[in-house]
Amino acid sequence: MNSDRFREWRRSLGLKQKDAADKLGLKKRVIQYYEKGDRDGKRVEIPKTVELACLALSLGVETYDGRAIPRSYAEWAEAGAAKNLA
């Protein structure tokens, strides 16, 4: 994820920089660095953990309790999650 994509992600969710910082557990200034792409003339890379957190938030996941997530519909159905879809 580059700085432009990060900014697009934030805006697509209608988040202000402070809101994005709060949801990602970061400081607003870090969000500003990510969107600018550098800090004091040095390139800033967005960590993989932040990219994955952005994905989770895009999917509506704000917390995770560590349980295994089904990898297929069959596993999902076996876990009883698909009862009402049949």
KABELHU-V933907 format. One record per residue. SS is DSSP state (H for helix, E for strand, - for the rest). OMEGA is omega in radians with two decimals (none if undefined). Layout:
SS OMEGA
SS OMEGA
This chain:
- 3.10
- -3.05
H 3.13
H 3.12
H 3.11
H 3.12
H 3.11
H 3.12
H -3.11
H -3.11
H -3.13
H 3.09
- 3.12
- -3.11
- 2.95
- -3.13
H 3.14
H 3.12
H 3.12
H 3.12
H -3.14
H -3.12
H -3.12
H -3.13
- -3.11
- 3.04
- 3.14
H -3.11
H 3.12
H 3.08
H 3.12
H 3.08
H -3.14
H -3.11
H 3.11
H 3.13
- 3.08
E 3.08
E -3.12
- 3.10
- 3.12
E -3.12
E 3.09
- 3.08
- 3.10
- -3.09
- 3.12
H -3.14
H 3.11
H 3.08
H -3.12
H 3.07
H 3.08
H 3.10
H -3.14
H 3.13
H 3.10
H 3.14
- 3.12
- -3.14
- -3.13
- 3.06
- 3.14
- -3.06
- 3.07
- 3.12
- 3.10
- 3.12
- 3.12
- -3.11
- -3.14
- 3.08
H -3.13
H 3.11
H 3.14
H 3.13
H 3.14
H 3.13
- 3.11
- -3.09
- -3.03
- -3.09
H -3.01
H -3.12
H -3.06
- none
